[in-house]
């Protein structure tokens, strides 16, 4: 996936980019299941970001469960979903702190029963 890369970052050789300057995003997904709420998720993307010294941009998707209900993955239902892009979490050497900040940001945009 092509991604924008500032001149300063490119000159410093920083960031989770391949040799062609393409950005490789990570995703922490909620599980599709009967359980409600925001799962703990994996730390991999946060560990990579912490080691690379790059920010993390949390994104919340709301309403996608109605578009592709659990157990009905072969069908796609029409409807609306919201995509909320939160402010970037500044780089930190503490991957756990970055993950907690992302989780908190995502939770603020979810309905109370999904937090």
Buried (B, 14 or more C-beta within 10 A) or exposed (E): EEEEBEEEBEEEEBBBBEEEEEBEEEEBEBEEEEEEEBEEBEBEBBBBBBEEEBBBBBBBBBEBBEBBEEEEEEEEEEEEEEEBEBEEBEBBEEBEEBBEBBBBBBBEBBEEEBB
